[in-house]
Amino acid sequence: MVNRSNPEQFQLRLPPGLRERIKAHADENGRSTNAEIVRVLEREFPEPWKLEERVDQLHGLLTILGKAMPKDAADEVVQHVHETLTAIAVGRTTDVDDDTRDEILRGLVRWEGKALKDAEGQGLPPAFLRRSKT
């Protein structure tokens, strides 16, 4: 009988020997067979990203990168990423649909707001406004 509390359950037919290999690998890594199967499926079929969230993550990563790199190099990376996202948001790229463009624009607005707040205490313009010396 199928467990009705978890509608995602389903039976799976495995080729001979595969179940044993999965179980052995799961045991070696301290996981259940189910957890091992789910881990591999999640790796191969990752959840789709929301574009706005990805832009936010990029901002966070660039902030971290900026602390680890020489200032000019970090500013140049930030500037290039910002220019690319801005080009998408304002329609400079031709192969992006309107919904995606709008999502990127919303993400950029949040990014710029965060960057302005971060820069306030430093007495500098945000990195995406500073010009590199290259």
C-alpha positions as CSV (number, residue, x, y, z in Angstrom):
1,M,0.0,0.0,0.0
2,V,1.3,3.5,-0.9
3,N,1.9,5.9,1.9
4,R,-0.7,8.7,1.2
5,S,1.1,11.2,3.4
6,N,4.0,11.4,1.0
7,P,2.6,11.7,-2.6
8,E,6.2,11.7,-4.0
9,Q,6.8,8.1,-3.3
10,F,7.1,5.7,-6.2
11,Q,8.4,2.3,-7.0
12,L,11.6,2.1,-8.9
13,R,12.9,-0.9,-10.8
14,L,16.7,-1.2,-10.7
15,P,18.9,-3.4,-12.8
16,P,20.4,-6.4,-11.1
17,G,23.2,-5.5,-8.6
18,L,22.5,-1.7,-8.6
19,R,20.6,-1.8,-5.4
20,E,23.5,-3.5,-3.6
21,R,26.0,-0.9,-5.0
22,I,23.8,1.9,-3.9
23,K,23.5,0.4,-0.4
24,A,27.2,-0.2,-0.1
25,H,28.0,3.4,-1.1
26,A,25.3,4.7,1.2
27,D,26.7,2.6,4.1
28,E,30.3,3.9,3.4
29,N,29.0,7.5,3.7
30,G,26.7,7.0,6.7
31,R,23.5,7.5,4.7
32,S,20.4,5.5,4.1
33,T,19.9,4.0,0.6
34,N,17.0,6.4,0.1
35,A,19.2,9.4,1.1
36,E,21.9,8.3,-1.3
37,I,19.5,8.0,-4.2
38,V,17.9,11.4,-3.4
39,R,21.5,13.0,-3.1
40,V,22.4,11.7,-6.6
41,L,19.1,12.8,-8.1
42,E,19.4,16.3,-6.6
43,R,22.9,16.6,-8.0
44,E,21.9,15.5,-11.5
45,F,18.5,17.4,-11.4
46,P,19.1,20.5,-9.3
47,E,16.3,22.8,-8.4
48,P,16.0,25.6,-10.9
49,W,17.4,29.0,-9.8
50,K,15.2,32.0,-9.5
51,L,17.1,34.7,-11.4
52,E,16.5,37.4,-8.7
53,E,18.0,35.2,-6.0
54,R,20.9,34.4,-8.2
55,V,21.7,38.1,-8.7
56,D,21.5,38.5,-4.9
57,Q,23.9,35.6,-4.5
58,L,26.3,37.1,-7.1
59,H,26.3,40.3,-5.1
60,G,27.2,38.4,-2.0
61,L,30.0,36.4,-3.7
62,L,31.4,39.6,-5.3
63,T,31.4,41.2,-1.8
64,I,33.4,38.3,-0.4
65,L,35.7,38.3,-3.5
66,G,36.3,42.0,-3.1
67,K,37.6,41.4,0.4
68,A,40.1,38.7,-0.8
69,M,41.4,40.3,-4.0
70,P,43.4,43.5,-4.6
71,K,40.9,46.4,-4.7
72,D,41.4,47.3,-8.4
73,A,41.0,43.7,-9.6
74,A,37.9,43.2,-7.4
75,D,36.3,46.5,-8.7
76,E,37.0,45.4,-12.3
77,V,35.2,42.1,-11.8
78,V,32.2,43.8,-10.0
79,Q,32.1,46.4,-12.8
80,H,32.0,43.8,-15.6
81,V,29.3,41.7,-13.9
82,H,27.3,44.8,-13.2
83,E,27.7,46.1,-16.8
84,T,26.5,42.7,-18.1
85,L,23.5,42.5,-15.9
86,T,22.6,46.1,-16.7
87,A,22.9,45.4,-20.4
88,I,20.4,42.6,-20.0
89,A,18.1,44.7,-17.9
90,V,18.0,47.6,-20.3
91,G,17.6,45.5,-23.4
92,R,21.0,45.7,-24.9
93,T,21.1,42.0,-25.2
94,T,18.6,40.6,-27.8
95,D,18.2,37.0,-26.7
96,V,16.5,37.5,-23.2
97,D,12.8,37.5,-22.8
98,D,10.9,40.3,-21.0
99,D,10.2,38.4,-17.8
100,T,13.8,37.4,-17.4
101,R,14.8,41.0,-18.1
102,D,12.4,42.3,-15.4
103,E,13.8,39.8,-12.9
104,I,17.3,40.9,-13.6
105,L,16.3,44.5,-13.2
106,R,14.6,43.8,-9.8
107,G,17.8,42.0,-8.7
108,L,20.0,44.9,-9.8
109,V,17.9,47.4,-7.9
110,R,18.4,45.3,-4.7
111,W,22.1,44.9,-5.5
112,E,22.6,48.6,-6.0
113,G,20.7,49.4,-2.8
114,K,22.9,47.0,-0.8
115,A,26.1,48.3,-2.5
116,L,25.2,51.9,-1.7
117,K,24.6,51.0,2.0
118,D,27.9,49.1,2.1
119,A,29.8,52.0,0.5
120,E,28.2,54.7,2.8
121,G,30.5,53.8,5.7
122,Q,33.6,53.7,3.6
123,G,33.2,57.2,2.0
124,L,33.6,55.6,-1.5
125,P,31.2,55.1,-4.4
126,P,30.0,51.5,-4.8
127,A,32.4,49.2,-6.7
128,F,30.1,49.1,-9.7
129,L,30.5,52.9,-10.1
130,R,34.3,53.0,-9.7
131,R,36.3,52.7,-12.9
132,S,39.2,50.3,-13.0
133,K,42.6,51.6,-14.2
134,T,42.7,49.1,-17.1
